[in-house]
Amino acid sequence: MSDADWVLHVDLDQFIAAVELARRPELRGRPVVVGGSGDPTERAVVATASYEAREYGIRSGMPLRTAAKRCPDAVFLPSDPPAYEEVSERVMAALRELPVVVEVLGWDEAFLGARTADPEALAADARRVVRAATGLSCSVGIGDNKLRAKLATGFAKPAGIYRLTRDNWVAVMADLPTDALWGIGKKTARKLAEAGLSTVAQLARADPVTLAERFGPALGPWYRQLALGAGDNEVTATPYVPRSRSRETTFQRNLTDRALLDEHVAALAHRVADDVRAEGRPAVRVAVKVRFAPFVTQTRSRTLPAPTGDAGEIERAALELLDRFTLTRPVRLLGVRAEFDDNAR
């Protein structure tokens, strides 16, 4: 075998739940749900669930109350972001000890770029160093580009290694639904199905001109490229930089008073502004999220006149955005997000 360029995608298995289980080994084998303050009677959503909890249909983003109904015997734990970040940093430091380029995607995943004759052996090394550094398990996807490596990880889970390349792309992916592709969600998949494109193979064979007419000149042809397995194969060691900073609050009782809504949005905006200044990069865009009862979420956003970290500017923008909502229904959640310029890293 001769050396070749490979992309590996390392994804920590049930990361947040795994960190909690490492701290509480007596909970292994039990359904564990992490989210909010850990109180399922309060309004909050699931951050992650152990594999045992997922067997009950519990998923990230689900209200904790719903999770408790599906699995009354589940153990509910509060979310602890500083702990997850500390473990993530140890994982990435361990991966950097390998002869690879590490591109961090978030707390629990990274791309590795390497030139090797045996990518499976390198993947096994990645799994070994992560376990040695943290005790955690990870899955590794191997590909000839980032798209295929990322998708391969899904076939590797849990705790496995899988290779997906040009050679086996059609055999593995052709008959799968289009939302099996990284970058196509369920909503887009429904629109594609309405156009008669339900599988990856059908999308790959679609006329790019027709796709452009129906889905837009950029998105339409891009969907087809995804179905063909095309993707970037350059892995860069640029440190992970958040694209935004956000704060939100879920109310235990719905709010209807506009003055109180304004007060909460202003407070959230100031907390976000503190995060923006700590990040050392100005915000270029502000967004406000409102979740109405029973569970309808809407978002409004606007570009700022000039990049800023000023709390007053971010608050004014957030309050102006709140005016764009039709506030006739009770509100159960408010959120404010500040977005950075990706080109100004």
C-alpha angles and dihedrals in degrees: 000000000000128000118270137173114265138179118214123192115207115198122179111229114247086336104188093039090047092054090051092047090051088057092043107033090168087073095061112126093022126105106262125188123190123198146111114350091331093257110123091197090065126078109263138112135245113268092188141335132212119248089257090056092046089061086071091055095260112153139174113277094028116129111260090233091058090048090052091052091051093048114016091177094058120121110237118207132183120251114255109189097176090058092050092049092051092052091045091055090053091050093052092045089053092050091051089061088069123083091262143101110247120211109186115216099178143310095311109028144049141169118236121204117202145154109224143138092224114042092170090060090049090049090052089051090052091052090047097051092046092052092045092051099042111005088241129131124231139185123225128208119198121206146155088238138016096264094055093042091052092049092045090062090064089060091046096056129149108034098324145111126238134176122214118177142144088282097063101020096106095043093051104034110026099090097038121105116263093251088068085078120093104248100030117094131191094269093054090043089057091052091049091049089053086058090052095259107121102144136049090246093053091050092047090055095046121118108256092213091055090046091051091051093050103036103022135275093276105032099041098059090037091060089055091050089054090053089052090054094244118155150136117290099188115111115194129194093223106139117250109268120189115242092212147000121227142177129192140172132206115211119224087212123035117255124224102160110102093208090057091047090053090048093052094045091051091050092048091048091055091050089050090048089054089053091048093052091047089052090056094224127101122241118244099184137030128204133187124204123201124186112197125201128299095021113301115137126199131177132199125186141178138187114247119240088242135359110275147162093197112131093213093054093047091047092050091050092048094050091048089053091051087059089062093066124086097235099194097116129066114271121227100174139025127189137179123199131187117201127206130217106262090206093056099067 
